[in-house]
Amino acid sequence: MKDSMDKRIVYREYMNRENNFHHHRYDDDMRQFEYLRSGDLRSLEATKKIMDSGEVGHLSDDRVKNMLYLNICHATLCTRAAIEGGMEAEKAYNASDLFIQRCDRAQTYEELYDLHLEMTEYFTKQVAAARKTALYSRNISRCIEYIHNHLNEKITVRELAGSVKLNESYLSVLFRRETGLSISEYVITKRIETARNMLESSDLTLSAISDILHFSSYSHFARTFRKYCGVSPKEYRDKSVNRKYLP
């Protein structure tokens, strides 16, 4: 079996030389993940350079399938680099699963190409955010983690203060000093950020998203979303769908 694989590799190397094809250099391949691991958005430029080089792997004779397989490999490597860079592991694995599911549903090479770049950008930004959070004090980092894990519930200053055993007034001052936002403002921005992701990547109804993120009503959700995003949730979803199918 080993001899058979070795012969196939030798033959593949011969054919690649005959067709003047070679894979991109290992250093170039790893550079995109070094940038990602550092939260540096130059990762996007490095990834695009590789994808446009014509030197990516040949995993299938079918162009769309080839891109799908490349994306699955890319999702795995992005996930590992992001975790090494400080992204919370469970969040990274869940993001990887969701990206691969989206790739599996994609119908065209163009969709898959865009997803390839989107993965790089998403994981890089998550690392950058994690590194920024790491600059916060231990108590504020714990509060931020608590907020992220309870966006589907009512979050009060009292509960947050209790979770880190601080006085409510002192915690409020400390939180604003370190993040630049009040606790309530931070909670709202994270709920809107999550809502945007859900509108882009799920089939949940607008009302369901509003309920999941613990808005008092859909009208409250719609008003708040428009305030932060400039459009209604429906308009945002429609634009996201249209972007997906642009030629």
C-alpha positions in Angstrom: 0.0 0.0 0.0 2.8 2.4 0.9 4.7 1.6 -2.3 1.5 2.3 -4.3 1.0 5.7 -2.7 4.7 6.6 -3.2 4.3 5.8 -6.9 1.2 7.9 -7.2 3.0 10.8 -5.6 6.0 10.5 -7.9 3.6 10.4 -10.9 1.7 13.4 -9.6 5.0 15.3 -9.2 6.0 14.4 -12.8 2.6 15.6 -14.2 2.8 18.8 -12.2 6.2 19.5 -13.7 5.0 18.7 -17.2 2.1 21.1 -16.7 4.3 23.7 -15.1 2.3 23.6 -11.9 3.5 23.8 -8.4 1.8 24.5 -5.0 2.3 27.8 -3.3 5.2 27.9 -0.9 4.7 26.6 2.6 5.9 30.0 4.0 3.3 31.8 2.0 0.6 29.4 3.2 1.5 29.8 6.8 1.8 33.6 6.7 -2.0 34.0 6.4 -2.4 32.0 9.6 0.4 33.8 11.4 -1.5 37.0 10.7 -4.7 35.4 11.8 -3.2 34.2 15.0 -2.1 37.8 15.7 -5.5 39.3 14.9 -3.9 41.1 12.0 -6.2 41.7 9.0 -3.4 41.4 6.6 -4.4 37.7 6.8 -7.2 38.6 4.3 -4.8 40.0 1.8 -2.4 37.0 2.2 -5.3 34.5 1.8 -6.6 36.3 -1.3 -3.1 36.3 -2.8 -2.9 32.5 -2.5 -6.4 31.9 -3.8 -5.7 34.1 -6.9 -2.3 32.6 -7.5 -3.5 29.5 -9.4 -1.3 27.4 -7.1 -3.9 26.0 -4.8 -4.3 22.2 -4.4 -6.0 20.0 -6.9 -8.5 18.0 -4.8 -11.1 17.3 -7.5 -11.6 17.7 -11.2 -14.9 19.4 -10.4 -14.1 23.1 -9.9 -16.9 23.6 -7.3 -16.0 20.5 -5.4 -12.4 21.4 -5.4 -13.2 24.7 -3.8 -15.5 23.0 -1.3 -12.7 20.7 -0.2 -10.2 23.6 0.0 -12.7 25.5 2.2 -13.1 22.6 4.6 -9.3 22.4 5.0 -9.1 26.2 5.4 -11.8 26.1 8.1 -9.8 23.6 10.1 -6.6 25.6 9.9 -8.4 28.9 10.7 -10.0 27.3 13.7 -6.7 26.1 15.1 -4.9 29.4 14.5 -7.8 31.3 16.1 -7.7 29.2 19.2 -3.9 29.6 19.4 -4.5 33.3 19.1 -6.8 33.5 22.0 -10.3 32.9 20.6 -12.5 30.8 23.0 -12.2 27.2 21.7 -15.9 26.3 21.9 -16.9 29.4 20.0 -14.2 28.7 17.4 -15.4 25.1 16.8 -19.0 26.2 16.5 -18.1 28.9 14.0 -16.1 26.3 12.0 -19.1 23.9 12.0 -21.4 26.7 10.8 -19.0 27.8 8.0 -18.6 24.3 6.8 -22.4 23.9 6.7 -22.7 27.1 4.7 -20.0 25.8 2.3 -21.9 22.5 2.0 -25.0 24.5 0.9 -23.2 26.7 -1.5 -23.9 26.1 -5.2 -21.2 28.0 -7.1 -17.5 28.5 -7.1 -18.0 32.2 -6.4 -20.0 31.6 -3.3 -17.3 29.3 -2.0 -14.6 31.7 -2.9 -16.3 34.5 -0.9 -16.8 32.1 2.0 -13.1 31.3 2.0 -12.3 35.0 2.5 -15.1 35.5 4.9 -13.7 32.7 7.2 -10.3 34.4 7.2 -11.8 37.7 8.1 -14.2 36.4 10.8 -11.6 34.4 12.7 -9.0 37.2 12.4 -11.5 39.7 13.9 -12.4 37.3 16.6 -8.7 36.9 17.6 -8.3 40.7 17.6 -11.4 41.0 19.9 -10.1 38.3 22.2 -6.8 40.1 22.5 -8.5 43.3 23.3 -10.6 41.6 26.0 -7.4 40.2 27.4 -6.3 43.8 28.1 -9.2 44.2 30.5 -8.9 43.6 34.2 -9.9 40.1 35.4 -13.2 41.3 36.8 -14.2 43.1 33.6 -13.1 40.2 31.5 -15.3 37.9 33.6 -18.3 40.3 33.2 -17.8 40.4 29.5 -17.7 36.6 29.4 -20.9 36.5 31.5 -22.7 38.9 29.2 -21.7 36.9 26.1 -23.0 33.7 27.7 -26.3 35.2 28.8 -27.5 37.4 25.8 -30.7 35.3 25.7 -31.5 36.2 29.3 -32.2 39.4 31.3 -28.9 40.8 32.4 -28.8 43.2 35.4 -26.0 45.1 37.0 -26.8 43.4 40.2 -26.2 40.0 38.7 -23.0 41.1 37.1 -21.8 42.7 40.3 -22.7 39.5 42.2 -20.8 37.3 39.7 -17.5 39.2 40.4 -18.3 40.2 44.0 -18.1 43.9 43.5 -20.2 46.8 44.5 -22.7 47.7 41.7 -21.7 51.4 41.5 -18.0 50.6 41.5 -18.5 47.9 38.8 -20.4 50.4 36.6 -17.6 53.0 36.9 -14.9 50.4 36.3 -16.7 48.9 33.3 -17.2 52.2 31.5 -13.6 53.2 32.3 -12.2 50.0 30.7 -14.6 49.5 27.8 -15.8 53.0 27.0 -19.4 51.9 27.3 -21.9 51.5 30.1 -22.9 48.0 31.0 -26.4 48.4 29.3 -24.8 49.9 26.2 -22.4 47.0 25.9 -25.1 44.5 26.3 -27.2 46.2 23.6 -24.2 46.3 21.1 -23.5 42.6 21.7 -27.2 41.7 21.1 -27.3 43.7 17.9 -24.0 42.2 16.8 -25.4 38.7 17.4 -28.7 39.7 15.7 -26.8 40.7 12.6 -25.0 37.3 12.5 -28.3 35.5 13.0 -30.0 37.5 10.2 -27.1 36.7 7.8 -26.7 33.0 8.6 -29.9 31.6 9.9 -33.5 31.1 8.7 -35.0 32.2 12.1 -37.9 34.6 11.8 -37.3 38.2 12.9 -39.6 37.7 15.9 -37.8 34.6 16.9 -34.4 36.5 16.9 -36.0 39.3 18.9 -37.3 36.8 21.5 -34.0 34.8 21.6 -32.0 37.9 22.3 -34.4 39.0 25.1 -35.8 42.2 23.6 -39.0 43.3 25.3 -40.9 43.2 21.9 -40.3 43.0 18.2 -40.9 46.7 17.9 -38.2 47.4 20.5 -35.8 45.1 18.6 -36.6 46.8 15.3 -36.1 50.3 16.7 -32.9 49.4 18.4 -31.5 47.6 15.4 -32.3 50.6 13.1 -30.6 52.9 15.6 -27.4 50.9 15.5 -27.4 49.7 11.9 -29.3 52.4 10.0 -31.8 49.9 8.5 -34.6 47.6 9.8 -33.8 43.9 10.5 -35.8 42.9 7.4 -33.9 45.4 5.2 -30.6 44.1 6.7 -31.5 40.5 5.9 -32.7 41.3 2.4 -29.4 43.1 1.7 -27.4 40.1 3.1 -29.3 37.7 0.8 -28.8 39.9 -2.2 -25.1 40.2 -1.5 -24.9 36.4 -1.4 -26.2 36.1 -4.9 -24.4 39.0 -6.7 -22.6 37.9 -9.8 
